[in-house]
Amino acid sequence: MLAHQMALESPMIEAEMVEATEFSELSNRFSVSGVPQTTINVGAGMVVGAVPEVQLLEEIQKAAG
Amino acid sequence: MTKLLNEEVSDQVREVFNGLKEPVQVLFFGKESDCDYCDDTLQLINEIVDLSDKLDLDVKDMQKDADSAKQYKVDKAPGLVIAGRDGERILDYGIRFAGIPSGHEFSSLINSLLLVSGRDSGLNQNTRQALSELTEPVDMLVFVTPT
């Protein structure tokens, strides 16, 4: 949800919710163990669990700064 | 055909959809073979879209509508794009779902429909400011499970 809010806010951001068991190859590739797991720019950044707005923002800035 | 949403859930969602503001265009991308959840997802999104006249559904095929899939960056089936609609214009915000949105993801889908319809992220001012300063594209995959 937070990722979708960010996508709506910024034209630079895209966010896709992926059903991990249905796309197991992809979730294995990004070593998904807990959900939700947010992977940013093909693994440049990663957040596990539901995190506050500011924490996801920091991770985005690290991955795409 | 048996409905996926029972009457109680339909009523609840219809109620929530009273909060819809601007029109929303949902794009469904399926494929003919090797897609276990395409049929159920299509039925589910059809039933949801039927609950409000602010919601529209466009059904596409990953192979036959490959250009469209590419345009909306859909590479998994079933795929859903939750876009805005302004007359004939589709407003793509980069908001997508891959896989059947059941269980937990059902409420995420309803929330994203409301989000796009409101055209407002609801994020705090500092976050909005920081995001407006991004210079590189950001592509997020949020892995979730239905339970």
Backbone of each chain as ProteinMPNN parsed JSONL, in Angstrom:
{"seq_chain_A": "MLAHQMALESPMIEAEMVEATEFSELSNRFSVSGVPQTTINVGAGMVVGAVPEVQLLEEIQKAAG", "coords_chain_A": {"N_chain_A": [[0.836, -1.216, 0.0], [1.851, 1.302, 0.888], [3.937, 1.508, -0.923], [2.481, 1.736, -3.265], [1.229, 4.174, -2.75], [3.435, 5.821, -2.918], [4.108, 5.472, -5.57], [1.938, 6.675, -6.777], [2.363, 9.264, -5.978], [4.843, 10.021, -7.114], [6.114, 10.452, -10.389], [8.414, 9.153, -10.997], [8.421, 6.759, -9.786], [7.539, 3.309, -9.716], [5.402, 0.68, -8.706], [4.881, -2.651, -7.946], [2.784, -5.114, -6.678], [3.512, -8.313, -5.8], [2.409, -11.594, -5.894], [3.833, -13.84, -3.947], [3.97, -16.695, -3.798], [2.888, -17.55, -6.15], [4.614, -16.587, -8.048], [7.153, -17.954, -7.754], [9.728, -18.327, -8.663], [10.741, -15.786, -9.06], [10.495, -14.787, -6.455], [12.262, -16.454, -5.164], [14.609, -15.654, -6.361], [14.997, -13.164, -5.24], [15.318, -13.903, -2.681], [13.049, -14.076, -0.894], [11.802, -14.201, 2.288], [10.327, -13.321, 4.543], [7.143, -11.627, 4.569], [5.424, -8.446, 4.132], [7.876, -8.127, 1.557], [9.887, -5.683, 0.276], [11.459, -4.991, -2.661], [13.851, -2.993, -4.138], [14.689, -1.501, -7.175], [15.782, -3.886, -8.6], [17.043, -5.259, -6.456], [18.842, -3.421, -5.402], [18.036, -2.123, -3.194], [16.325, -3.053, -0.151], [13.568, -3.954, 1.883], [12.232, -5.524, 4.676], [9.137, -6.531, 5.928], [6.351, -4.544, 7.166], [6.944, -1.215, 7.061], [7.49, 2.086, 8.517], [6.659, 5.119, 6.739], [8.904, 6.906, 6.522], [11.059, 5.223, 6.692], [10.932, 3.539, 4.447], [11.252, 5.48, 2.534], [13.902, 6.337, 3.049], [15.287, 4.045, 2.281], [14.683, 3.972, -0.41], [15.934, 6.31, -1.237], [18.576, 5.611, -0.747], [18.892, 3.535, -2.57], [18.366, 4.691, -5.018], [19.65, 7.07, -5.148]], "CA_chain_A": [[0.0, 0.0, 0.0], [2.759, 2.441, 0.97], [4.654, 1.567, -2.204], [1.521, 2.267, -4.242], [1.068, 5.603, -2.455], [4.618, 6.502, -3.44], [4.001, 5.443, -7.034], [0.958, 7.693, -7.158], [2.947, 10.579, -5.713], [5.985, 10.366, -7.96], [6.189, 9.854, -11.729], [9.659, 8.379, -11.106], [8.273, 5.501, -9.042], [6.567, 2.277, -10.067], [5.322, -0.315, -7.638], [4.077, -3.827, -8.269], [2.597, -6.109, -5.627], [3.69, -9.624, -6.421], [2.012, -12.73, -5.079], [5.119, -14.533, -3.892], [3.922, -18.147, -4.043], [2.544, -17.733, -7.558], [5.814, -16.278, -8.841], [8.171, -18.433, -6.812], [11.063, -18.157, -9.24], [11.121, -14.399, -8.774], [10.7, -14.584, -5.017], [13.516, -17.125, -4.817], [15.709, -14.831, -6.858], [15.223, -12.082, -4.287], [15.368, -14.533, -1.352], [11.937, -13.633, -0.055], [11.524, -15.109, 3.403], [9.172, -12.741, 5.238], [6.371, -10.7, 3.755], [5.81, -8.039, 2.787], [9.271, -7.758, 1.287], [9.967, -4.711, -0.809], [12.743, -4.987, -3.352], [13.953, -1.748, -4.9], [15.622, -1.518, -8.311], [16.393, -5.208, -8.793], [17.88, -5.676, -5.342], [19.703, -2.351, -4.901], [17.542, -1.839, -1.847], [15.383, -4.072, 0.31], [12.946, -3.741, 3.185], [11.368, -6.628, 5.072], [8.083, -6.166, 6.864], [5.669, -3.281, 6.938], [7.758, -0.202, 7.733], [6.953, 3.443, 8.407], [6.918, 5.913, 5.538], [10.239, 7.5, 6.465], [12.057, 4.159, 6.508], [10.915, 3.139, 3.035], [11.825, 6.617, 1.814], [15.358, 6.277, 3.198], [15.781, 2.926, 1.477], [14.562, 4.42, -1.805], [16.986, 7.305, -1.48], [19.855, 4.882, -0.798], [18.959, 2.698, -3.769], [18.229, 5.469, -6.26], [20.213, 8.395, -4.908]], "C_chain_A": [[0.863, 1.255, 0.0], [3.514, 2.618, -0.353], [3.736, 2.134, -3.294], [1.267, 3.755, -4.013], [2.236, 6.388, -3.048], [4.603, 6.547, -4.963], [3.027, 6.513, -7.515], [1.568, 9.085, -7.018], [4.002, 10.976, -6.745], [5.96, 9.68, -9.321], [7.457, 9.021, -11.925], [9.497, 6.971, -10.522], [7.196, 4.587, -9.618], [6.55, 1.246, -8.952], [4.372, -1.439, -8.016], [4.005, -4.749, -7.064], [2.626, -7.478, -6.277], [3.291, -10.726, -5.45], [3.166, -13.739, -5.096], [5.046, -16.03, -4.22], [3.62, -18.441, -5.514], [3.757, -17.49, -8.47], [7.046, -16.642, -8.024], [9.584, -18.251, -7.352], [11.618, -16.77, -8.898], [11.367, -14.198, -7.281], [11.939, -15.328, -4.525], [14.721, -16.273, -5.207], [16.034, -13.708, -5.871], [15.166, -12.58, -2.838], [14.279, -14.04, -0.407], [11.7, -14.659, 1.041], [10.329, -14.598, 4.201], [8.442, -11.793, 4.321], [5.725, -9.629, 4.638], [7.319, -7.783, 2.68], [9.294, -6.83, 0.088], [11.37, -4.703, -1.384], [12.789, -3.763, -4.256], [15.04, -1.87, -5.969], [16.472, -2.788, -8.388], [17.414, -5.555, -7.697], [18.847, -4.616, -4.82], [19.298, -1.94, -3.491], [16.527, -2.886, -1.453], [14.848, -3.727, 1.699], [12.071, -4.948, 3.493], [10.373, -6.15, 6.126], [7.433, -4.856, 6.461], [6.416, -2.216, 7.737], [7.111, 1.177, 7.613], [7.443, 4.138, 7.127], [8.378, 6.355, 5.416], [11.319, 6.442, 6.206], [12.107, 3.671, 5.06], [11.539, 4.245, 2.178], [13.35, 6.585, 1.854], [15.959, 5.19, 2.314], [15.729, 3.274, -0.015], [15.694, 5.396, -2.139], [18.358, 6.646, -1.567], [20.004, 4.147, -2.129], [18.978, 3.524, -5.057], [18.817, 6.873, -6.116], [21.406, 8.693, -5.813]], "O_chain_A": [[0.635, 2.168, -0.794], [3.7, 3.737, -0.832], [4.172, 2.917, -4.139], [1.107, 4.513, -4.97], [2.057, 7.472, -3.603], [5.029, 7.529, -5.57], [3.26, 7.171, -8.529], [1.318, 9.969, -7.837], [4.046, 12.122, -7.192], [5.802, 8.462, -9.399], [7.568, 8.273, -12.897], [10.34, 6.101, -10.742], [6.098, 5.027, -9.959], [7.578, 0.977, -8.331], [3.213, -1.207, -8.36], [5.03, -5.124, -6.494], [1.855, -7.761, -7.194], [3.779, -10.78, -4.321], [3.436, -14.392, -6.104], [5.956, -16.572, -4.848], [4.05, -19.462, -6.051], [3.895, -18.113, -9.523], [7.857, -15.793, -7.655], [10.525, -18.045, -6.586], [12.775, -16.608, -8.51], [12.321, -13.528, -6.884], [12.593, -14.889, -3.579], [15.71, -16.189, -4.48], [17.197, -13.347, -5.69], [14.992, -11.8, -1.902], [14.55, -13.641, 0.725], [11.433, -15.829, 0.77], [9.414, -15.364, 4.503], [9.033, -11.219, 3.406], [5.497, -9.895, 5.818], [7.942, -7.282, 3.616], [8.78, -7.159, -0.981], [12.344, -4.441, -0.679], [11.873, -3.528, -5.044], [16.162, -2.29, -5.689], [17.696, -2.757, -8.261], [18.496, -6.071, -7.976], [19.601, -4.885, -3.885], [20.119, -1.471, -2.703], [15.932, -3.536, -2.312], [15.588, -3.269, 2.57], [11.256, -5.351, 2.663], [10.731, -5.459, 7.08], [7.888, -4.159, 5.554], [6.509, -2.312, 8.961], [6.29, 1.412, 6.727], [8.47, 3.792, 6.542], [9.005, 6.204, 4.368], [12.347, 6.72, 5.59], [13.182, 3.42, 4.515], [12.261, 3.971, 1.219], [14.012, 6.779, 0.834], [16.999, 5.385, 1.684], [16.623, 2.912, -0.779], [16.321, 5.304, -3.194], [19.203, 7.063, -2.359], [21.076, 4.132, -2.735], [19.544, 3.099, -6.065], [18.495, 7.763, -6.903], [21.99, 9.774, -5.73]]}, "seq_chain_B": "MTKLLNEEVSDQVREVFNGLKEPVQVLFFGKESDCDYCDDTLQLINEIVDLSDKLDLDVKDMQKDADSAKQYKVDKAPGLVIAGRDGERILDYGIRFAGIPSGHEFSSLINSLLLVSGRDSGLNQNTRQALSELTEPVDMLVFVTPT", "coords_chain_B": {"N_chain_B": [[-22.616, -18.953, -13.234], [-20.776, -19.45, -10.261], [-20.406, -16.958, -7.844], [-17.423, -15.268, -6.795], [-17.246, -13.392, -4.835], [-19.128, -13.202, -1.978], [-22.477, -12.2, -0.988], [-22.385, -10.617, 1.307], [-19.738, -9.643, 1.421], [-19.686, -8.257, -1.008], [-21.566, -6.248, -0.458], [-20.218, -4.873, 1.57], [-17.949, -3.926, 0.191], [-19.158, -2.37, -1.747], [-20.152, -0.371, -0.169], [-17.757, 0.776, 0.81], [-16.836, 1.727, -1.594], [-18.334, 3.966, -1.952], [-16.707, 5.983, -1.308], [-15.204, 6.491, -3.539], [-13.791, 8.728, -5.908], [-12.675, 10.104, -8.455], [-12.749, 8.739, -11.849], [-11.595, 5.361, -12.371], [-9.405, 3.339, -14.2], [-9.071, 0.023, -14.778], [-6.735, -2.301, -15.909], [-6.624, -5.507, -17.105], [-4.371, -8.12, -17.578], [-4.046, -11.133, -19.133], [-3.091, -14.521, -19.996], [-3.26, -17.111, -22.495], [-2.353, -19.742, -22.074], [-0.725, -21.751, -19.52], [-1.314, -20.344, -17.141], [-2.328, -20.374, -14.105], [-3.976, -18.823, -12.469], [-5.336, -16.935, -13.937], [-8.054, -17.032, -14.896], [-9.624, -16.993, -12.521], [-8.766, -14.589, -11.414], [-9.6, -12.753, -13.315], [-12.357, -13.107, -13.162], [-12.763, -12.274, -10.518], [-11.92, -9.547, -10.57], [-13.716, -8.554, -12.374], [-16.114, -8.85, -10.933], [-15.606, -7.051, -8.875], [-15.285, -4.572, -10.197], [-17.821, -4.254, -11.159], [-19.175, -3.281, -8.993], [-19.142, -0.54, -8.792], [-19.858, 2.417, -10.665], [-17.798, 4.064, -11.178], [-15.638, 2.639, -11.819], [-13.787, 1.021, -14.333], [-13.14, -1.653, -16.597], [-10.61, -3.036, -18.618], [-9.91, -5.654, -20.66], [-7.101, -7.496, -21.425], [-4.634, -9.319, -23.376], [-1.563, -10.83, -22.753], [0.048, -11.759, -24.873], [-1.362, -11.228, -27.323], [-1.842, -8.532, -27.02], [0.684, -7.366, -26.868], [2.113, -4.971, -27.201], [0.716, -3.204, -25.627], [1.049, -4.412, -23.135], [3.753, -4.039, -22.844], [3.891, -1.275, -22.822], [2.598, -0.703, -20.401], [4.267, -1.977, -18.75], [3.833, -4.641, -17.953], [4.69, -7.821, -17.079], [3.978, -10.196, -16.047], [1.511, -12.729, -15.641], [-1.544, -13.546, -14.013], [-1.913, -10.033, -14.545], [-2.508, -6.825, -13.151], [-3.271, -3.467, -13.814], [-3.661, -0.489, -12.157], [-5.073, 2.284, -13.016], [-5.685, 5.799, -13.604], [-8.534, 7.481, -15.047], [-9.302, 9.927, -17.387], [-11.637, 11.164, -19.123], [-10.977, 10.149, -22.31], [-8.43, 9.638, -21.763], [-5.844, 7.701, -20.341], [-4.427, 7.491, -17.204], [-1.458, 6.547, -16.195], [-0.021, 5.451, -13.318], [1.926, 3.764, -12.58], [1.133, 1.676, -10.955], [0.652, -1.533, -9.963], [-0.52, -4.975, -9.861], [0.581, -8.314, -9.475], [-0.477, -11.52, -9.987], [-3.067, -13.38, -8.249], [-5.294, -11.303, -6.48], [-6.156, -12.18, -3.686], [-7.297, -13.051, -0.353], [-5.321, -11.345, 1.988], [-4.445, -9.589, 0.041], [-6.656, -8.836, -1.254], [-7.856, -6.729, 0.171], [-5.799, -4.909, -0.133], [-5.982, -4.403, -2.853], [-8.525, -3.195, -3.032], [-7.98, -0.92, -1.515], [-6.02, 0.294, -3.134], [-7.504, 0.928, -5.382], [-9.167, 2.885, -4.298], [-7.213, 4.724, -3.585], [-6.091, 5.518, -6.085], [-8.357, 6.562, -7.237], [-8.809, 8.772, -5.612], [-6.678, 10.331, -6.311], [-4.658, 11.251, -4.713], [-1.807, 10.847, -2.804], [-1.66, 10.849, -0.037], [0.575, 10.916, 1.518], [2.992, 12.178, 3.931], [4.126, 15.636, 4.153], [6.922, 15.993, 4.131], [7.817, 13.593, 3.002], [6.659, 13.755, 0.458], [8.047, 15.967, -0.545], [10.693, 14.984, -0.563], [10.422, 12.883, -2.395], [9.852, 14.276, -4.698], [12.271, 15.166, -5.372], [13.67, 13.104, -6.443], [15.897, 11.738, -8.813], [16.392, 9.537, -10.254], [14.851, 6.679, -11.807], [12.628, 4.601, -9.93], [11.925, 1.33, -9.156], [9.775, -0.715, -7.668], [9.238, -3.896, -6.176], [6.84, -5.484, -4.396], [6.7, -8.11, -2.427], [4.221, -10.369, -1.511], [2.011, -12.531, 0.379], [-0.961, -14.535, 0.138], [-2.065, -15.236, 2.615]], "CA_chain_B": [[-21.311, -19.12, -12.598], [-20.746, -19.094, -8.844], [-19.665, -15.72, -7.574], [-16.298, -15.369, -5.87], [-17.572, -12.52, -3.708], [-20.484, -13.445, -1.495], [-23.291, -10.992, -0.904], [-21.937, -9.802, 2.434], [-18.512, -8.939, 1.011], [-20.078, -7.308, -2.052], [-22.201, -5.099, 0.194], [-19.169, -4.106, 2.264], [-17.102, -3.246, -0.792], [-19.994, -1.335, -2.352], [-20.173, 0.695, 0.836], [-16.439, 1.43, 0.774], [-16.715, 2.395, -2.899], [-18.968, 5.286, -1.885], [-15.607, 6.938, -1.168], [-14.512, 6.699, -4.816], [-13.979, 10.098, -6.403], [-12.47, 10.202, -9.911], [-12.803, 7.431, -12.513], [-10.426, 4.481, -12.338], [-9.338, 2.368, -15.294], [-8.302, -1.179, -14.454], [-6.361, -3.117, -17.064], [-6.292, -6.897, -16.768], [-3.581, -8.836, -18.584], [-3.993, -12.567, -18.92], [-2.564, -15.236, -21.156], [-4.123, -18.253, -22.782], [-1.88, -21.004, -21.498], [0.238, -21.653, -18.439], [-1.668, -19.294, -16.186], [-3.264, -21.029, -13.196], [-4.882, -17.926, -11.752], [-5.889, -15.903, -14.824], [-9.524, -17.074, -14.938], [-10.174, -16.542, -11.236], [-8.457, -13.168, -11.236], [-10.488, -12.0, -14.213], [-13.702, -13.123, -12.577], [-12.741, -11.45, -9.31], [-11.843, -8.113, -10.892], [-15.009, -8.239, -12.99], [-17.111, -8.683, -9.87], [-15.276, -5.822, -8.124], [-15.551, -3.404, -11.048], [-19.286, -4.158, -11.261], [-19.753, -2.695, -7.785], [-19.178, 0.927, -8.881], [-19.771, 2.923, -12.036], [-16.555, 4.844, -11.306], [-14.58, 1.698, -12.171], [-13.879, 0.451, -15.67], [-12.17, -2.731, -16.809], [-10.194, -3.333, -19.975], [-9.303, -6.982, -20.6], [-6.079, -7.655, -22.452], [-3.877, -10.556, -23.404], [-0.115, -10.531, -22.784], [0.629, -12.03, -26.183], [-2.069, -10.514, -28.392], [-1.694, -7.095, -26.777], [2.058, -7.262, -26.368], [2.513, -3.555, -27.163], [0.077, -2.632, -24.462], [1.729, -4.984, -21.97], [5.055, -3.376, -22.762], [3.628, 0.12, -22.438], [2.26, -0.647, -18.979], [5.305, -2.755, -18.065], [3.275, -5.855, -17.364], [5.433, -8.981, -17.579], [3.495, -11.391, -15.359], [0.067, -12.942, -15.76], [-2.369, -12.381, -14.293], [-1.412, -8.733, -14.129], [-3.506, -5.752, -13.088], [-2.785, -2.097, -13.747], [-4.696, 0.384, -11.593], [-4.766, 3.595, -13.589], [-6.768, 6.766, -13.568], [-9.089, 7.775, -16.364], [-9.806, 11.287, -17.538], [-12.22, 11.096, -20.459], [-10.366, 9.067, -23.087], [-7.032, 9.555, -21.373], [-5.489, 6.791, -19.252], [-3.349, 8.045, -16.387], [-0.715, 5.429, -15.629], [0.799, 5.87, -12.177], [2.894, 2.716, -12.256], [0.583, 0.888, -9.849], [0.299, -2.841, -10.535], [-0.576, -6.213, -9.081], [0.879, -9.536, -10.218], [-1.027, -12.658, -9.251], [-4.46, -13.186, -7.812], [-5.385, -10.507, -5.257], [-7.107, -12.762, -2.741], [-6.843, -12.958, 1.031], [-4.82, -10.018, 2.348], [-4.264, -8.743, -1.134], [-7.954, -8.328, -1.673], [-8.024, -5.384, 0.743], [-4.808, -4.037, -0.775], [-6.533, -4.005, -4.149], [-9.603, -2.224, -2.783], [-7.323, 0.323, -1.089], [-5.333, 0.929, -4.265], [-8.557, 1.517, -6.219], [-9.555, 4.131, -3.628], [-6.058, 5.613, -3.674], [-6.006, 6.078, -7.437], [-9.556, 7.348, -7.448], [-8.636, 10.024, -4.887], [-5.583, 11.075, -6.949], [-3.834, 11.867, -3.671], [-1.039, 9.782, -2.149], [-1.861, 10.874, 1.405], [1.866, 10.876, 2.215], [3.253, 13.44, 4.622], [4.736, 16.676, 3.331], [8.366, 15.742, 3.991], [7.995, 12.497, 2.055], [6.332, 14.295, -0.876], [9.164, 16.831, -0.946], [11.842, 14.124, -0.869], [10.146, 12.123, -3.615], [9.881, 15.193, -5.836], [13.681, 15.423, -5.696], [14.284, 11.906, -7.031], [16.377, 11.971, -10.175], [16.481, 8.254, -10.946], [13.644, 5.863, -11.698], [12.569, 3.628, -8.837], [11.029, 0.235, -9.497], [9.625, -1.536, -6.466], [8.441, -5.117, -6.162], [6.441, -5.786, -3.029], [6.28, -9.515, -2.37], [3.199, -10.614, -0.497], [1.351, -13.837, 0.263], [-2.389, -14.333, 0.356], [-2.522, -15.489, 3.986]], "C_chain_B": [[-21.391, -18.689, -11.131], [-19.899, -17.849, -8.641], [-18.526, -15.976, -6.605], [-16.562, -14.513, -4.633], [-18.988, -12.832, -3.247], [-21.196, -12.115, -1.269], [-22.803, -10.031, 0.188], [-20.71, -8.972, 2.046], [-18.833, -7.89, -0.059], [-20.679, -6.05, -1.453], [-21.171, -4.212, 0.888], [-18.344, -3.293, 1.286], [-17.88, -2.102, -1.459], [-20.05, -0.099, -1.448], [-18.869, 1.507, 0.807], [-16.278, 2.246, -0.516], [-17.514, 3.7, -2.973], [-17.914, 6.376, -1.769], [-14.834, 7.164, -2.454], [-14.814, 8.096, -5.342], [-13.894, 10.168, -7.929], [-12.495, 8.799, -10.533], [-11.471, 6.664, -12.48], [-10.511, 3.494, -13.507], [-8.47, 1.199, -14.859], [-7.99, -1.905, -15.754], [-5.978, -4.493, -16.556], [-5.481, -7.487, -17.908], [-3.547, -10.318, -18.224], [-3.194, -13.213, -20.046], [-3.27, -16.576, -21.265], [-3.663, -19.551, -22.14], [-0.93, -20.724, -20.344], [-0.054, -20.491, -17.485], [-2.762, -19.82, -15.264], [-4.33, -20.093, -12.642], [-5.539, -16.866, -12.625], [-7.419, -15.87, -14.782], [-10.146, -16.535, -13.654], [-9.942, -15.05, -11.024], [-9.368, -12.306, -12.09], [-11.909, -11.954, -13.656], [-13.792, -12.203, -11.36], [-12.761, -9.963, -9.649], [-13.126, -7.664, -11.591], [-16.079, -7.973, -11.94], [-16.875, -7.392, -9.088], [-15.676, -4.577, -8.927], [-17.058, -3.169, -11.198], [-19.933, -3.438, -10.08], [-19.773, -1.167, -7.787], [-19.09, 1.386, -10.329], [-18.572, 3.858, -12.226], [-15.395, 3.959, -11.782], [-14.844, 1.078, -13.536], [-12.809, -0.615, -15.846], [-11.893, -2.925, -18.293], [-9.43, -4.659, -19.916], [-8.337, -7.185, -21.761], [-5.349, -8.983, -22.315], [-2.387, -10.222, -23.584], [0.506, -10.711, -24.167], [-0.025, -11.183, -27.284], [-1.93, -9.0, -28.252], [-0.306, -6.798, -26.216], [2.521, -5.807, -26.26], [1.978, -2.884, -25.92], [0.746, -3.126, -23.167], [3.07, -4.293, -21.752], [4.887, -1.938, -22.264], [3.372, 0.246, -20.933], [3.211, -1.477, -18.119], [4.739, -3.961, -17.309], [4.02, -7.054, -17.952], [5.03, -10.275, -16.864], [1.986, -11.492, -15.557], [-0.396, -13.849, -14.628], [-1.746, -11.093, -13.774], [-2.533, -7.715, -14.134], [-2.792, -4.416, -13.033], [-3.936, -1.258, -13.201], [-4.342, 1.807, -12.02], [-5.943, 4.538, -13.385], [-7.34, 6.935, -14.964], [-9.665, 9.185, -16.351], [-10.346, 11.388, -18.955], [-11.642, 9.902, -21.196], [-8.937, 8.777, -22.617], [-6.833, 8.597, -20.201], [-4.295, 7.377, -18.518], [-2.635, 6.903, -15.679], [0.212, 5.926, -14.523], [1.868, 4.835, -11.827], [2.457, 1.863, -11.084], [0.046, -0.43, -10.393], [0.185, -3.935, -9.471], [-0.199, -7.365, -9.992], [0.39, -10.719, -9.386], [-2.404, -12.344, -8.734], [-4.505, -12.39, -6.505], [-6.466, -11.057, -4.325], [-6.54, -12.655, -1.335], [-6.498, -11.524, 1.382], [-4.821, -9.061, 1.183], [-5.573, -8.201, -1.664], [-8.159, -6.921, -1.112], [-6.992, -4.411, 0.183], [-5.332, -3.515, -2.105], [-7.625, -2.945, -3.984], [-9.0, -0.869, -2.389], [-6.648, 1.043, -2.244], [-6.336, 1.55, -5.234], [-9.003, 2.859, -5.625], [-8.453, 5.182, -3.743], [-6.01, 6.317, -5.033], [-7.213, 6.969, -7.73], [-9.451, 8.721, -6.774], [-7.568, 10.913, -5.495], [-4.68, 11.768, -5.935], [-3.142, 10.762, -2.885], [-1.283, 9.733, -0.647], [-0.564, 10.838, 2.203], [2.117, 12.21, 2.921], [4.118, 14.373, 3.77], [6.228, 16.444, 3.099], [8.639, 14.645, 2.967], [7.725, 12.99, 0.635], [7.492, 15.122, -1.417], [10.359, 15.981, -1.386], [11.632, 13.361, -2.175], [10.213, 13.018, -4.851], [11.318, 15.494, -6.258], [14.385, 14.202, -6.282], [14.71, 12.179, -8.466], [16.471, 10.668, -10.967], [15.19, 7.466, -10.793], [13.746, 4.834, -10.574], [11.515, 2.583, -9.19], [10.937, -0.688, -8.292], [8.784, -2.774, -6.728], [8.119, -5.405, -4.705], [5.908, -7.216, -3.002], [5.33, -9.726, -1.203], [2.686, -12.043, -0.658], [-0.111, -13.671, 0.648], [-2.838, -14.532, 1.799], [-1.788, -14.647, 5.011]], "O_chain_B": [[-22.008, -17.673, -10.811], [-18.812, -17.718, -9.204], [-18.645, -16.802, -5.7], [-16.153, -14.862, -3.526], [-19.937, -12.74, -4.027], [-20.59, -11.047, -1.349], [-22.808, -8.812, 0.017], [-20.647, -7.77, 2.304], [-18.315, -6.775, -0.019], [-20.362, -4.934, -1.866], [-21.23, -2.985, 0.814], [-18.069, -2.116, 1.519], [-17.342, -1.022, -1.703], [-20.003, 1.042, -1.907], [-18.878, 2.738, 0.783], [-15.664, 3.313, -0.518], [-17.388, 4.452, -3.939], [-18.17, 7.539, -2.083], [-13.891, 7.956, -2.466], [-15.939, 8.584, -5.237], [-14.913, 10.279, -8.611], [-12.29, 7.8, -9.843], [-10.389, 7.247, -12.553], [-11.558, 2.898, -13.759], [-7.277, 1.362, -14.603], [-8.867, -2.1, -16.595], [-5.117, -4.632, -15.687], [-5.86, -7.367, -19.073], [-3.08, -10.702, -17.152], [-2.686, -12.53, -20.935], [-3.801, -17.108, -20.29], [-4.482, -20.365, -21.711], [-0.401, -19.622, -20.204], [0.848, -19.758, -17.082], [-3.951, -19.735, -15.572], [-5.455, -20.515, -12.376], [-6.23, -15.986, -12.111], [-8.013, -14.8, -14.648], [-11.072, -15.725, -13.691], [-10.811, -14.34, -10.519], [-9.848, -11.262, -11.65], [-12.571, -10.917, -13.674], [-14.757, -11.458, -11.192], [-13.54, -9.205, -9.071], [-13.568, -6.528, -11.418], [-16.844, -7.013, -12.034], [-17.825, -6.72, -8.686], [-16.314, -3.661, -8.408], [-17.509, -2.033, -11.346], [-21.094, -3.033, -10.151], [-20.353, -0.557, -6.889], [-18.342, 0.818, -11.125], [-18.361, 4.382, -13.32], [-14.316, 4.455, -12.105], [-15.961, 0.669, -13.851], [-11.707, -0.497, -15.311], [-12.809, -2.972, -19.114], [-8.428, -4.775, -19.21], [-8.711, -7.061, -22.928], [-5.434, -9.668, -21.295], [-2.013, -9.436, -24.455], [1.365, -9.935, -24.584], [0.656, -10.516, -28.064], [-1.905, -8.277, -29.248], [-0.152, -6.079, -25.229], [3.244, -5.454, -25.328], [2.666, -2.111, -25.252], [0.973, -2.353, -22.235], [3.463, -4.004, -20.621], [5.633, -1.461, -21.409], [3.859, 1.169, -20.28], [2.992, -1.656, -16.921], [5.127, -4.247, -16.177], [3.992, -7.281, -19.161], [5.658, -11.317, -17.051], [1.281, -10.486, -15.631], [0.283, -14.825, -14.308], [-1.133, -11.067, -12.706], [-3.402, -7.734, -15.005], [-1.822, -4.251, -12.293], [-5.051, -1.309, -13.72], [-3.443, 2.44, -11.466], [-7.048, 4.119, -13.04], [-6.701, 6.571, -15.951], [-10.401, 9.578, -15.446], [-9.594, 11.667, -19.888], [-11.801, 8.764, -20.755], [-8.323, 7.792, -23.027], [-7.549, 8.661, -19.201], [-3.281, 7.718, -19.127], [-3.132, 6.359, -14.694], [1.116, 6.725, -14.768], [2.628, 5.022, -10.876], [3.285, 1.381, -10.311], [-0.897, -0.447, -11.184], [0.711, -3.829, -8.363], [-0.608, -7.4, -11.153], [0.791, -10.895, -8.236], [-2.858, -11.2, -8.772], [-3.838, -12.751, -5.535], [-7.545, -10.479, -4.193], [-5.407, -12.208, -1.159], [-7.269, -10.602, 1.114], [-5.153, -7.883, 1.318], [-5.6, -7.234, -2.425], [-8.587, -6.021, -1.835], [-7.274, -3.221, 0.04], [-5.152, -2.346, -2.445], [-7.648, -1.939, -4.693], [-9.44, 0.181, -2.856], [-6.699, 2.27, -2.326], [-6.053, 2.583, -5.841], [-9.193, 3.838, -6.347], [-8.719, 6.363, -3.966], [-5.903, 7.541, -5.115], [-7.092, 8.001, -8.39], [-9.947, 9.715, -7.305], [-7.542, 12.116, -5.235], [-4.017, 12.753, -6.257], [-3.793, 9.856, -2.365], [-1.127, 8.675, -0.038], [-0.594, 10.739, 3.429], [1.537, 13.235, 2.562], [4.751, 13.952, 2.802], [6.734, 16.673, 2.0], [9.568, 14.747, 2.166], [8.48, 12.677, -0.286], [7.871, 15.002, -2.582], [10.957, 16.221, -2.435], [12.562, 13.213, -2.968], [10.591, 12.561, -5.929], [11.561, 16.007, -7.351], [15.576, 14.265, -6.586], [13.966, 12.783, -9.239], [16.61, 10.683, -12.19], [14.512, 7.57, -9.771], [14.812, 4.277, -10.312], [10.366, 2.912, -9.483], [11.905, -1.361, -7.939], [7.757, -2.716, -7.405], [9.019, -5.551, -3.878], [4.813, -7.496, -3.489], [5.596, -9.321, -0.072], [2.895, -12.68, -1.69], [-0.456, -12.763, 1.404], [-3.901, -14.038, 2.175], [-2.063, -14.75, 6.206]]}, "name": "protein", "num_of_chains": 2, "seq": "MLAHQMALESPMIEAEMVEATEFSELSNRFSVSGVPQTTINVGAGMVVGAVPEVQLLEEIQKAAGMTKLLNEEVSDQVREVFNGLKEPVQVLFFGKESDCDYCDDTLQLINEIVDLSDKLDLDVKDMQKDADSAKQYKVDKAPGLVIAGRDGERILDYGIRFAGIPSGHEFSSLINSLLLVSGRDSGLNQNTRQALSELTEPVDMLVFVTPT"}
